[in-house]
Amino acid sequence: MEKMLLTLLILTLIALILNLPFGYLRSTTKKFSFKWFIFIHIPIPFIILMRVWLGFSYQAIPLLLIGSMLGQLLGGYFNKVKLS
């Protein structure tokens, strides 16, 4: 049980780190443009593949979604701080 929780935490951190550069790039594009949409959705297949490969069910999706959203937001924040 503890090993699965640790694996889920690591997978969530991977989702966060994977989304950082895409959040950075997303913050430079016009909202709701094609590029903006692509930068949000490119990491999703990789996260799904890792989740399935590690044997997690759909119940892990909310935690992975939170990690992905934090990565997008932090990436955008890092871009705004750099620009200031």
Secondary structure, DSSP 8 states (H G I E B T S, - for coil): -HHHHHHHHHHHHHHHHHHHHHHHHHTTS-TTSHHHHHHHHTTHHHHHHHHHHTT--GGGHHHHHHHHHHHHHHHHHHHHHHH-
